[in-house]
Amino acid sequence: MTYILDEYKDIDEIKHMSSEDLNRFSQEIRQFLIESVSKTGGHLASNLGVVELTLSLYKVFNFKKDKLIWDVGHQAYVHKILTGRIHEFSRLRKYGGLSGFPKREESSFDIFDTGHSSTSISAGLGVARARDLNKDSYEVVSVIGDGALTGGMAYEALNDLGDSKTNMIVILNDNQMSISRNVGGMSKYLNKIRIDPAYNKFKEEVNNKLRKTNIGVGLANSLQKIKDSVKQLVIPGMLFEDMGIKYLGPIDGHNINELVQAITLAKNIKGPVLVHVITKKGKGYDYAEKNPNKFHGIGPFDCDSGEICSIKGTTYSKVFGKEMINLANEDKKIVAITAAMPDGTGLSNFSKRFPERFFDVGIAEQHAVTLAAGMATQGIKPVFAVYSTFLQRAYDQMIHDVCIQNLHVVFAIDRAGIVGEDGETHQGIFDLSYLTQMPNMTVMSPKCSEELIYMLRWAINNNNGPIAIRYPRGTDNPKVKLSALKDFSKGKWEVIVEEGAIAIIATGKMVQTAVMVREKLLKSGIKVTIINAEFIKPVDKSLLQKLINNNYKIVTVEDNILHGGLGTSVLEYINSSGFKVNVLTLGYNDKFVIQGNVDVLYKLHGLDTDGIFQSILKFI
C-alpha cells in the first residue's frame, strides 16, 4: 500500500486530493504525530485535534500567498508537516532543531511567532490592515482556541475587527464545548440560508431598494429588529454577530467535507467572518482523548500503553501543591488561584479538596492578579500559582492593583529560570528583573524543593504586603544534598559555607550548582564562601557590607537575565557604599534563550558547573 505521507511533497497537492484521499492523509498524519511525539515529547493532544481542520484550510486557501496565523502555536505541528518540515520532527524542540511553535525565521509559511495565548486575532488584523494599506490581495486566516477566548486581548481584537469591516477569517477551534452547540432543525436551516452567498446578495439588494423611500426605511428597520429577535433565539454566535462579525457554525471539525464547504463560504463573504469549529482534543489516540490534559504538553511516552517515561524525584510543583493543602487545612482564609494551569502548577488535588476555595479563571492572568487583589482587601489570603512566562502578561496589574495598595498577595511563580524545550516564549528568565523594580514587592527563591515548604508558609503567615516566590521546573539535583531553611528573617541571607575570601552569592536552584562549583574549586586549591540569597529583594545589606569590609571578591549567580536581577541589586548596593569591590555577575546576557535541553542551555550560557568554574578562574 502506498502512503500519501511518503509521497507528499508540496501544499499544491492538497488541492487535488479527493475527500477519500484527505481522510486517508489525516489518519497517516495522526499516526506519524503519535509515533514521533512519543519519542521527543511535545504538544500532542492539541495537534491530534486539528488534523482535518488544517488539511481543510490548505484545501481552500493558497498559503504560498494567503496568510495563516496560529494562536499559541502548540497546534501547528500539522501545519509544519504540510509545509515541508516532516523530516525535522526527530529534532522537535531540541537545541538547533524544529521549534514546537511557529517561527518566522524557520519558514516563510510561519507568518507570526507565537507561544502565548490570545494573540492571533490581533496579529491577523494587523496583517490584514497592512494588506489593505499596501493594496495587496490575499486572504488572512487566524486560528484561535476556545480556551484562548478567555484572554481579554482576544475580545479587544474582535471588537476592533468587527468595527473594521476588513476581509479576514477567524477560525474558532472549540475543543472543550465552552461555546455551546446549538441544536434543532430551525437553527440549522436558518444558519444554512444566512451563509448562502445567493441569499446574502438577495438580502443586500432588497435592503438597498427598501431604503430608497421613507416608507421603505421604516419597513427595513422593522424587519431588522424582527430578524435580530429571532436570531437571538435560534441562531448561534450572536455575540460575534453583534460585534459586526459574520458567524458560521458550529461545524464538525473532523468532517472534511463540511469544513471545506464552510471555509469556502467564509472565503466568499465580504468583511470579517468567524467559523466555529467543534473538534476533539486528542482525536484518534484513545489515551489522549480520555486524558487530553495529560497529553497536552507531554514528555516521551510509550505509544502502546500511553505511559510517560517517569520523572525521578519530587517536583517543585508537587511540593507546592501538597503544602498548599496543609496550609489551607490550617487557615480557612487561604485560597488558590490559577490561570488554566491546575495540573501544571500542582493544584489539582487542592481543587478537589477545597473546591470552594479554588479559582481557575482560565487564560486570564491580568484578571487573576486583580481578582487576588480584591480578595486581599477583604482579609482573604490569595495565592496565585502561575508560570513565570505567563505572569509577564499581568505586569501592570501587579503594580497598579497589588503593589500600590501594598496588598498581601502571594505569587507562587513556577517554571522560573530555564524551562528548556518550549524556547524563547516560555523561558522564565525575566521575573527577577520586573519584580524587583516594584515598590513593596518582596522576592524570594528556595535553594531546594524542601525549602519551598517553609518559604511558602512564611510568605503566607509572616509577611505583609505582596510577595513572590520563584522556583524552577522539575526536581533537585540528586548529587547535591542541602538542609532547608525553616525560618526566615526578611532580607537576611544564609551562609552555607564560609571558607575563602571569594564569596559566591547564588539564588534559587543555582545554589545547588554553586555547591558543585565549590567542590571543583577545592580540587584546584581554591576556597570559597557559598551564600544562599533566599531573598532577592531586599538584599542582605549587612552581609554585603561585611564582605566589602573584608575585601571579598564577589560572584553572583542567577537563573535570570543579568539586567535588573540579583547581580544588579548587589552592584547597586556596593556602588552606593562608595567602596571598590571586584564583582563578577553570572546570568543570561541581553538576549532571548532559545529552545533546547536544560543542561545544554546551561552549558551554552556558561551557567553549568564547568562554565561557572572557568569564569571564576578567569575572574581571580
C-alpha positions, 0 to 999 in steps of 0.5 A, a space after each residue: 500500500 502506498 502512503 500519501 505521507 511518503 509521497 507528499 511533497 508540496 501544499 499544491 497537492 492538497 488541492 487535488 486530493 479527493 475527500 477519500 484521499 484527505 481522510 486517508 492523509 489525516 489518519 497517516 498524519 495522526 499516526 506519524 504525530 503519535 509515533 514521533 511525539 512519543 519519542 521527543 515529547 511535545 504538544 500532542 493532544 492539541 495537534 491530534 485535534 486539528 488534523 482535518 481542520 488544517 488539511 481543510 484550510 490548505 484545501 481552500 486557501 493558497 498559503 504560498 500567498 494567503 496568510 495563516 496565523 496560529 494562536 499559541 502555536 502548540 497546534 501547528 505541528 500539522 501545519 509544519 508537516 504540510 509545509 515541508 518540515 516532516 523530516 525535522 520532527 526527530 529534532 522537535 524542540 531540541 537545541 538547533 532543531 524544529 521549534 514546537 511553535 511557529 517561527 518566522 525565521 524557520 519558514 516563510 509559511 510561519 507568518 507570526 511567532 507565537 507561544 502565548 495565548 490570545 494573540 492571533 486575532 490581533 496579529 491577523 488584523 494587523 496583517 490584514 490592515 497592512 494588506 489593505 494599506 499596501 493594496 495587496 490581495 490575499 486572504 488572512 486566516 487566524 486560528 484561535 482556541 476556545 480556551 484562548 477566548 478567555 484572554 481579554 486581548 482576544 475580545 479587544 481584537 474582535 471588537 476592533 475587527 468587527 468595527 473594521 469591516 476588513 476581509 479576514 477569517 477567524 477560525 474558532 477551534 472549540 475543543 472543550 464545548 465552552 461555546 455551546 452547540 446549538 441544536 434543532 432543525 430551525 437553527 440549522 436551516 436558518 444558519 444554512 440560508 444566512 451563509 448562502 452567498 445567493 441569499 446574502 446578495 438577495 438580502 443586500 439588494 432588497 435592503 438597498 431598494 427598501 431604503 430608497 423611500 421613507 416608507 421603505 426605511 421604516 419597513 427595513 428597520 422593522 424587519 431588522 429588529 424582527 430578524 435580530 429577535 429571532 436570531 437571538 433565539 435560534 441562531 448561534 454566535 450572536 455575540 460575534 454577530 453583534 460585534 459586526 462579525 459574520 458567524 458560521 457554525 458550529 461545524 464538525 471539525 473532523 468532517 472534511 467535507 463540511 469544513 471545506 464547504 464552510 471555509 469556502 463560504 467564509 472565503 466568499 463573504 465580504 468583511 470579517 467572518 468567524 467559523 466555529 469549529 467543534 473538534 476533539 482534543 486528542 482525536 484518534 489516540 484513545 489515551 489522549 482523548 480520555 486524558 487530553 490534559 495529560 497529553 497536552 504538553 507531554 514528555 516521551 511516552 510509550 505509544 502502546 500503553 500511553 505511559 510517560 517515561 517517569 520523572 525521578 524525584 519530587 517536583 517543585 510543583 508537587 511540593 507546592 501543591 501538597 503544602 498548599 493543602 496543609 496550609 489551607 487545612 490550617 487557615 480557612 482564609 487561604 485560597 488558590 488561584 490559577 490561570 488554566 494551569 491546575 495540573 501544571 502548577 500542582 493544584 489539582 488535588 487542592 481543587 478537589 479538596 477545597 473546591 470552594 476555595 479554588 479559582 481557575 479563571 482560565 487564560 486570564 492572568 491580568 484578571 487573576 492578579 486583580 481578582 487576588 487583589 480584591 480578595 486581599 482587601 477583604 482579609 482573604 489570603 490569595 495565592 496565585 500559582 502561575 508560570 513565570 512566562 505567563 505572569 509577564 502578561 499581568 505586569 501592570 496589574 501587579 503594580 497598579 492593583 497589588 503593589 500600590 495598595 501594598 496588598 498581601 498577595 502571594 505569587 507562587 511563580 513556577 517554571 522560573 529560570 530555564 524551562 528548556 524545550 518550549 524556547 524563547 516564549 516560555 523561558 522564565 528568565 525575566 521575573 527577577 528583573 520586573 519584580 524587583 523594580 516594584 515598590 513593596 514587592 518582596 522576592 524570594 527563591 528556595 535553594 531546594 524543593 524542601 525549602 519551598 515548604 517553609 518559604 511558602 508558609 512564611 510568605 503566607 503567615 509572616 509577611 505583609 504586603 505582596 510577595 513572590 516566590 520563584 522556583 524552577 521546573 522539575 526536581 533537585 539535583 540528586 548529587 547535591 544534598 542541602 538542609 532547608 531553611 525553616 525560618 526566615 528573617 526578611 532580607 537576611 541571607 544564609 551562609 552555607 559555607 564560609 571558607 575563602 575570601 571569594 564569596 559566591 552569592 547564588 539564588 534559587 536552584 543555582 545554589 545547588 550548582 554553586 555547591 558543585 562549583 565549590 567542590 571543583 574549586 577545592 580540587 584546584 586549591 581554591 576556597 570559597 564562601 557559598 551564600 544562599 540569597 533566599 531573598 532577592 529583594 531586599 538584599 542582605 545589606 549587612 552581609 554585603 557590607 561585611 564582605 566589602 569590609 573584608 575585601 571579598 571578591 564577589 560572584 553572583 549567580 542567577 537563573 535570570 537575565 543579568 539586567 535588573 536581577 540579583 547581580 544588579 541589586 548587589 552592584 547597586 548596593 556596593 556602588 552606593 557604599 562608595 567602596 571598590 569591590 571586584 564583582 563578577 555577575 553570572 546570568 543570561 546576557 541581553 538576549 532571548 534563550 532559545 529552545 533546547 535541553 536544560 543542561 545544554 542551555 546551561 552549558 551554552 550560557 556558561 551557567 553549568 558547573 564547568 562554565 561557572 568554574 572557568 569564569 571564576 578562574 578567569 575572574 581571580 
